[in-house]
Amino acid sequence: MTSIKGKVVVITGASRGIGKAIADECLKKGAIVVIASRSKPQGRQAGEQRKAEHIFCDVTSSKSLQFLVRKVISGHDRIDILINNAAIGLFETIAASKEQDVRAIMETNVLAPLHLTQLVLPHMRQRKSGLIVNISSAIAKHSLYYQGVYSASKAALERLTEAIAIEEAGNGISALLIVPDRTKTAFRMRALGSKKNAPLPLTLPESDPSRVARTITAAIERGTSICYTSLRSRIFAYAAALSPGIISRTFRKEFLLAGRPKGKP
């Protein structure tokens, strides 16, 4: 059991959504929080984040990531926990996905956390201590229609997380994979693609970001390697692993129904 209190925690994409909720929860627990994002919450929306340090960062820019790490190290001499949260979605069929959108997804969701982790690891190795937290998605386990590219990006992030855990264990560095399901944020509204308003399968109540954040910080303090933020995400992951054929057939039927004109049987 490791307390977050006093730890230097760097969180990308923490000005809204799950990232903001994680930052708020870490601040409540007494962490030194550095928020790396392209925007900053204002007024009442800022809440706990008034206590955090904000550093402008475009995670798709190598120079911006390098500046972020230099700034944190010069100010705090260490990075104890890196939380790679920044991500964007793409709601589109594979056939209609635009190249620039696919590149944007991969740069933000895969290459950015990879590069930032590479920049942080040498500093963690020097201290023989550190934790890399990567925020994945339940659909990394099995894709849904209209979310193939996004699902692929999160699956790639999961494989990177597993490799970090294996390769850095001898250096005192751990990796934690977070697997949330649908959460009540503006993620879909800010996503790319023409299908972001289309009906999706598995229409279930959305999880509250604050509850998700509490689950994540508890997992950090427990020292676990994977955290499902809800029973739903755990069940979906197990079902995808044990019965992928059933999952695939179910989604194929859903997709056919979703594309059928209204009034047609």
C-alpha positions in Angstrom: 0.0 0.0 0.0 1.6 3.3 -1.1 0.1 6.7 -0.3 -0.3 9.3 -3.1 0.3 12.0 -0.5 3.4 14.0 -1.4 3.9 12.3 -4.7 4.6 14.3 -7.8 1.9 13.3 -10.3 1.9 14.4 -13.9 -1.5 14.0 -15.7 -2.0 14.7 -19.4 -5.4 15.9 -20.7 -6.6 16.7 -17.2 -8.6 19.9 -17.9 -11.8 18.0 -18.3 -13.5 14.6 -18.0 -11.8 11.6 -16.3 -8.4 13.4 -16.3 -9.8 16.4 -14.4 -11.5 14.0 -11.9 -8.3 12.1 -11.4 -6.4 15.4 -10.8 -9.1 16.5 -8.3 -8.9 13.2 -6.4 -5.0 13.3 -6.3 -5.1 16.8 -5.0 -7.6 15.8 -2.2 -5.2 13.0 -1.2 -2.3 15.5 -0.9 -0.4 14.9 -4.1 1.7 17.5 -5.9 -0.2 17.6 -9.2 1.1 18.9 -12.5 -1.6 19.1 -15.2 -0.4 19.0 -18.8 -3.0 20.1 -21.3 -3.8 22.6 -24.0 -6.5 24.3 -22.0 -7.2 25.2 -18.4 -10.5 25.1 -16.5 -11.8 28.5 -15.5 -14.0 29.8 -12.7 -16.2 27.3 -10.8 -15.0 24.6 -13.2 -11.5 24.8 -11.8 -12.5 23.5 -8.4 -9.6 21.6 -6.7 -7.4 22.3 -9.7 -6.6 25.8 -8.4 -4.0 24.0 -6.2 -2.4 22.3 -9.2 0.4 23.4 -11.4 -0.6 23.9 -15.0 1.8 23.5 -17.9 0.7 24.0 -21.5 1.4 20.9 -23.5 0.5 19.6 -26.9 1.0 15.9 -26.5 1.5 15.4 -30.2 4.6 17.7 -30.2 7.9 16.2 -29.2 9.2 19.6 -28.2 6.2 20.2 -26.0 6.6 16.9 -24.2 10.3 17.5 -23.7 9.6 21.0 -22.3 7.0 19.4 -19.9 9.4 16.9 -18.5 12.2 19.5 -18.1 9.9 21.9 -16.4 8.6 19.3 -13.9 12.1 18.0 -13.1 13.5 21.5 -12.7 10.7 22.4 -10.4 10.2 19.2 -8.4 13.3 17.2 -9.0 11.3 14.1 -9.8 8.2 12.5 -11.4 6.7 9.8 -9.2 3.6 9.0 -11.2 2.9 9.7 -14.9 -0.8 9.3 -15.9 -1.2 9.2 -19.7 -4.8 10.2 -19.9 -5.0 12.5 -23.0 -6.9 10.8 -25.8 -9.3 11.6 -28.7 -12.0 9.4 -30.2 -13.0 8.6 -33.8 -16.5 7.5 -34.6 -16.5 6.2 -38.2 -16.5 3.0 -40.2 -13.1 1.6 -41.2 -13.9 2.2 -44.9 -14.8 5.8 -44.4 -12.1 6.7 -41.9 -9.9 9.6 -43.2 -6.2 9.2 -43.1 -5.7 12.5 -41.2 -8.1 11.4 -38.5 -6.5 8.0 -38.2 -3.1 9.7 -37.8 -4.5 12.1 -35.2 -5.8 9.2 -33.2 -2.6 7.2 -33.3 -0.4 10.2 -32.5 -2.5 11.2 -29.5 -3.5 7.9 -28.1 -0.4 5.8 -28.8 2.7 7.8 -29.9 2.2 10.6 -27.3 2.0 8.3 -24.2 4.9 6.2 -25.6 7.1 9.2 -26.2 6.3 10.8 -22.8 7.0 7.5 -21.1 10.3 7.3 -22.8 11.2 10.8 -21.6 10.2 10.1 -18.0 11.7 6.6 -17.6 15.4 7.8 -17.2 14.4 10.0 -14.3 12.4 7.2 -12.6 15.3 4.8 -13.2 17.7 7.2 -11.4 15.4 7.0 -8.3 14.7 3.3 -8.7 11.0 4.2 -8.3 8.0 5.3 -10.4 4.7 4.4 -11.8 3.3 4.7 -15.3 -0.5 4.7 -15.5 -2.1 4.3 -18.9 -5.8 4.9 -19.4 -7.2 2.4 -21.9 -10.9 1.4 -22.7 -13.1 -1.6 -22.3 -13.3 -1.7 -26.1 -9.6 -2.4 -26.4 -10.6 -6.0 -25.6 -13.0 -6.2 -28.6 -13.9 -3.5 -31.1 -17.3 -2.0 -31.6 -18.6 -0.7 -34.9 -17.7 2.9 -35.7 -14.9 2.7 -33.2 -12.4 0.3 -34.9 -9.6 2.9 -35.1 -10.0 4.1 -31.5 -10.3 0.5 -30.3 -7.0 -0.4 -32.1 -5.2 2.6 -30.5 -6.3 1.5 -27.0 -5.3 -2.1 -27.7 -1.8 -0.8 -28.8 -1.6 1.2 -25.5 -2.4 -2.0 -23.5 0.4 -3.9 -25.2 2.8 -1.1 -24.5 1.7 -1.0 -20.8 2.3 -4.8 -20.5 5.8 -4.4 -22.0 6.7 -1.5 -19.7 5.7 -3.6 -16.7 8.0 -6.5 -17.8 11.0 -4.4 -18.9 11.1 -1.9 -16.0 10.3 -4.2 -13.1 14.0 -4.6 -12.4 14.3 -0.8 -12.2 11.7 -0.4 -9.5 9.2 1.0 -12.0 5.6 -0.3 -12.2 2.9 0.1 -14.8 -0.8 0.2 -14.2 -3.5 -0.3 -16.9 -6.9 1.4 -16.3 -9.9 -0.1 -18.2 -12.9 2.2 -17.9 -16.2 1.8 -19.6 -18.5 4.6 -20.8 -18.1 7.6 -18.5 -20.2 10.8 -18.3 -17.9 13.2 -20.1 -17.8 15.3 -23.3 -15.5 12.7 -25.0 -17.9 11.7 -27.7 -18.9 15.3 -28.5 -15.3 16.3 -29.0 -14.5 13.2 -31.1 -13.7 13.0 -34.8 -15.8 11.3 -37.4 -19.3 11.5 -38.9 -20.8 8.8 -36.6 -20.3 10.4 -33.2 -24.1 11.0 -32.9 -25.1 7.6 -34.2 -26.7 5.0 -31.9 -24.1 2.6 -30.4 -24.5 -0.9 -28.9 -24.4 -1.6 -25.2 -26.5 1.4 -24.3 -25.9 1.5 -20.5 -25.8 4.2 -17.8 -22.6 6.2 -17.9 -20.2 6.0 -15.0 -19.6 9.2 -12.9 -16.1 10.6 -13.5 -15.6 11.2 -9.8 -16.3 7.6 -8.9 -14.0 6.4 -11.7 -11.3 8.7 -10.4 -11.6 7.3 -6.8 -11.4 3.8 -8.2 -8.2 4.7 -10.1 -6.5 6.4 -7.2 -7.3 3.4 -5.0 -5.7 1.1 -7.5 -2.6 3.3 -7.6 -2.3 3.1 -3.8 -2.9 -0.7 -3.8 -0.1 -1.2 -6.3 -2.1 -3.4 -8.7 -1.2 -3.9 -12.3 -4.7 -3.6 -13.9 -7.9 -1.8 -12.8 -11.3 -2.3 -14.2 -13.3 0.8 -13.1 -16.6 -1.0 -13.1 -18.1 -4.5 -13.0 -19.3 -3.9 -16.6 -15.8 -3.3 -17.9 -14.5 -6.4 -16.1 -17.4 -8.6 -17.5 -16.9 -7.3 -21.0 -13.2 -8.0 -20.9 -13.7 -11.5 -19.7 -16.5 -12.1 -22.2 -14.3 -10.8 -25.1 -11.4 -13.1 -24.0 -13.5 -16.2 -23.4 -16.2 -15.9 -26.0 -15.0 -13.6 -28.8 -17.2 -15.3 -31.4 -20.3 -14.6 -29.4 -19.3 -10.9 -28.9 -18.5 -10.5 -32.6 -21.8 -12.1 -33.8 -23.8 -9.9 -31.3 -22.2 -6.7 -32.6 -22.6 -7.8 -36.3 -26.4 -8.1 -35.7 -26.4 -4.7 -33.9 -24.6 -3.1 -36.7 -27.0 -4.5 -39.3 -30.0 -3.2 -37.3 -28.3 0.2 -36.8 -27.9 0.6 -40.6 -31.4 -0.5 -41.5 -33.7 2.4 -42.6 -36.5 3.2 -40.2 -39.8 1.4 -40.9 -38.1 -1.6 -42.6 -38.3 -5.0 -40.9 
